[in-house]
């Protein structure tokens, strides 16, 4: 492995990027899908869409984290 391919200073940055990306994905999934659930709940009057949206957001964000970092 050449010196350009392996730089020790980038290893810490990769971990830090992942450490900030994972909670960001989870939080944005909750906010976006929960917000869509809230809008749908306001529009239809059925308030079950808020927790459904939050759960869908967590599941999709978790899948995105798995797909990006664990494959």
C-alpha positions, 0 to 999 in steps of 0.5 A: 500500500502506498503512502498516498493511499494510507494516511493516518490522519484521515482515519480519525476524520472518517470515524468523526464523520460517521459519528456525526452522520449517524445521529444526523440521519436519524434526527432528520428522518424523524423530523422529515417523516414525523413532519409529513405525518403531522401534516397528514394528521392535520389534513385528515384529522387522524392523529395516528399518522404522527407516530407512524411517520416517526417510526417510518423515519427511524426505520428508513434512517436506520436502513440508510445508516446500515447501507452506508456504513455497515455493508 
